[in-house]
Amino acid sequence: MLLQVIKGHASTFLKGMAMGAADVVPGVSGGTIAFITGIYERLLKALKSFTPQTLLILKRDGWASAWRHVDGSFLLALFGGVLFSIATLSHLIAYALANYPLQIWGFFCGLIIASTLYLARTLDLLHPKTLLALACGVLVALAISVLKPVEVPVSALTVLGAGAIAICAMILPGVSGSFLLLVLGMYPVFVRAVTELDFKILALFGTGCVLGLLLFSHVLYWLLQHWRRITLGVLTGFLAGSIVIVWPWKQVLVERINRHGEMVPIVQENISPWVYEAVTGNQAAIVSVSISALCGVVLVLLLEGVGRNNRDCS
């Protein structure tokens, strides 16, 4: 019995690690990983249980009952994995994006393609409302893809707000919290805070995440309970449309120097891999990018298999 419990928590921790790794990257959603591995609705249900009723249970029945009420062991294992992943993989991902950008974005494309197909399988694609919801999701993703990154002043309020916005996106399948941080100009601030252990920024960001998570989980859980088809349709459409965000081969049209003296792209245009080398002077690396995309597809299939096995055993 004890071994089974430990195995369950270890599995949840690994899923949290996968979510954390996805959340670090602009264009990939930890919510998608949660959905694929079969823990999404359990996560939302646990988060929305943090209400005044929990305090009453704590006062009346003690810590153990309150802990069970909020599914505390599950949340501890999951977010432990998320935090561990962010702390340990942020350096690796930053290095990979700097040195192997095409291959990394190809891997993300594979993740998104396979995740879109997975979510689409759960929908009635012939229903008019589903098709309309899918179209709306795609259009929203396309609109977001043309947003230009801005630089907002780094203050306690902006870091708090960025945490709340990012975490709301991170628990939505198909919506990348890291990408929204990138648009807000706060992504470099967050990555530096993690790599340099700036505890002040991390504490503010974490507080914003907690507040946003507790508030938004109620809204999202209600939508899935009452408008499941439309909600999942919009999220699937958004996920499909986000391919334009992570498309590996881009031509930089406008760039500028940020406040750290780094050259960052402001306006980019997706181009064909066959003209990429002529336009940019860099190798298109079509074979290695394709292999990376295939690895992303395989990873989603493995995660789906883990989630299906867990559902069959429960």
N, C-alpha and C positions, 0 to 999 in steps of 0.2 A: 504493500500500500504506500509506504513512504517512498519507495523507489519510483512508483508511478507518479506521485506528486512532484518529486524532484525532476523527473523527466518532462512533465508538463510545464513546469516553470522554466526549465532550460529551453524548451521549444519556444515558449513565449518570449524569452530573452533574445533568442536568435531572430525571431520575427521583428522584435524591437530594433535589433541591430540593422536589419534590412531596411526598416522604415527610416532609421536615422541616416543611413547612407544615402537613401533616396532624397531625404529632405535637405541634405547639404548641397545638392546639385540643382542649379537653376533649370527648370524644365521637367523635373521628375517629382512625383508626389508620393510621400509616405502613405497617404490615404489609399492609393492604388495598391500598395503592397499589403496593407491591412485587409483590403477587400478581397484580394486574390487568395490570401492565406486563411480566409474564413473567420477572421476575428473582428471584422469591421463593426457589426451591429453590437457585439459584446462590448467593444470599446466605447461606442456611443452611449450604450445603456449604463455602463459603469460611470462615465463622466457626468451624465445627467442626473445621477443619483446624489450628487453633492448639492443638497438643498437644506433648508432649515430643518426638515424632517430628520436629517442625519444627526443634527445636534440634539434633537429630542431623543433619538435612539441612544446616542452616546450618554446622555444624562440618565436615561431610564435603565438601560441594559448594559452599559459599559463599553469599553473599547473593542472587545471581541465582536460584539454584535454590530457595532458601527463599521468595523473593518469588513465584516462579511457583507454588510448592506451595500458598501461602495465597491465591492469586489477588489479589495485592497491588494491582495496577493498578486492578482492578475495585472493590475496597474503598476505595481512596484516592479515586477519582472519585465513588463513591456517597456516602461519608460527608463528603467535601468539600462536595457539594451539600447534604446534610442540615444541616451546620453553617452553611454560608452562608445557607441559608434561615432557620434559626432566628435567626441574628444580625440578618438584615435585615428579616424579616417580623414578628418578635414585636411591634414597635412598631405596625405597620400593623394586625395582627390585634387587638391590645389596643384600639386606637382604634375599629376597626370594631365590636367587641363592645360597647364602651361607647356608641357613637352609633347603630348600626344593628343591634341585637341580633336582632330578628325576622328580618330579611333574611339575616343571617349564619347563624343556626340553620336557616333554610329551605334555604340552600345546602348545609349539612351533611346535612340530611334527604335532599336529592336525591342527594348522594354515597353515602349509606348505602343508599338504596333500590336505586340502580343497581348498587352493589357486591354487595348481597345477591343480586340476580337473576343477576349474573355468576357468583358462586360457586355458586349453586344449579344453574346449567346444567351444572356439572362433576360433579354428584352423581346417583346413582340414587335418585330421590325416591320410588320405589315399594318400595324395600327396607326391611323393618321396622327393621333396625339404623340405617339412615340417618334414618328418621323419629324413632326414639327419640333419636338423637344431636341432631337438630335441636331436638326438644322440650326436651332438657336444656340446650342452649345458650340457648334463649329464656328458660327459667326462671332460669338463672344471671344473664342480663342484667337481668331484671325484679327479681331480688333485689338486685343491685348498684345499680339505679336508685333504690332507696329508702334507700340508705345515707346517713347524715347526715355532712357534713364535720366533721372534728375538727381540733383544733390541737395538734400535737405540738411539744415543745420543739425549737428549732433548735439542733442540736449536730452535731459531726462525724459521729457514728454515725448519727443520723437522716437527715442529708443523704445519706450514703453508701448507707444502706438504701433511701432513696427513689429514688435513681438506679438501683439494682439492680432494684427492683420495677417502676419505670416502663419501663425498657428492655426487660424481659421482655414486658411488655404491648405495647410499641410494635412488636415484630416479629411479633405475632400478628394475623392479619387479623380485624378486628372488635373488638379489645380496645384501648381507648384508654389509653395511658400517662398522658396529661395528665389524663384523668378520674380515674384512680387517685391521681394527685398531688393533685387537687382534694379527693378523699375524705380523703386523709391530711392535708390542710391545708398541703401543701407547694407547691402550684401558685403562689400569690402569691410565695413565697420564690424559686422558680425564675425566674419572669418578671422580678422585680426584679433578680435576679442578672444576668440577660441584659441588661436595659436599662441597669443601673447599672455593668456590667462589674465585678462583685464576683468577682474571680478566685479567691479562697479557696473560696467556695461552689461556683463552677463547676468547680474542680479536684476537689473532693470528689464532687460529683455525677457528673462525668465518670468518675472512678475507679470509682464504684459501677456506672455504666453498662457500663464495660468488663468488670468482673467478672461482672455478671449476664448480659451478652450471651454471653460465652465459655462460661459454664456452661449456660445455658438453651438455647443453639443446639443442643447435643448432644442434649438431651432431645427437643426439638421435631423435629429431623431424624429421630431414631429413631422417634418416633410417626408421622410422615408415611410412613416407609418400611415400618412394620409394621402400623399401624392407620390407614391413609390415609382410608378411607371414614368411620370414626367421628370421627377428628380433624377433618376438613373439615366433617363434619356439625355437630359441636358449634360450631365457629368460625362457620359460616354462621348457625346458630340464634342465636348470641350477637350477630352483626351485625344480624340482623333485629330482635332484641329491644331493641337499643340505640337504636332509633327513639324509645323512650319517654324516653331520656336527653336527646336533642337536639331533642325536640318544641318548636317555637318558642313556642307560646302556653301560658304557665304562670301560675298564681296563687300568689303567695308567701303561705304560711300562717304561717311562723315565721321571723324574722330577728333578727340580733343584730349588735353592733358588735365587730369583730375588734381585734387588738392594735394595728392601724395606724389605728384610728378610723374605719374604713370599715364601712358597713352591708352585710352579706352575708346572702343567703338560707340558711336552714337546712333548712326543709321547704317543698317546692313541689308543686303539683298540676297535672297537665296538664288543660287545659280546651279547649273548642271555640273556634275563632276567632270564631264568631258570637256568643259570649257574653263574649269577652275584653274588648271595649271597655266593656261594662256593668259588669263585675267590677273591672277595673283602672283604668278612666278613660283608657286609652291606645288609640290607633287600632290595629286588628288588621292593617291593611296586607296584606289577603289577596292582592291582585293582585301586589304587589311581592315578597311572600314566595314565591308560586307561581312567578314568573319566576326568582327566585333558586334555587329547587329544581330548575327545569328546567335552569338553567345547571350545576348540580351533576351532573345526569344526563348532560348533553352532555359535560362534562369527563371523566367516567368512560368514556364511549364513545370519546372521543379517545385517552385513555390505553390503553384496550383495543386500539384500532387500532394504536397505536405498538408495543405489546407483540406483537401478532400479526405485524406486518411484520418485527419483529426476529427472531421465531421462524422465519418463512418464509425469511429471508435467511441464517440460521445453518445 
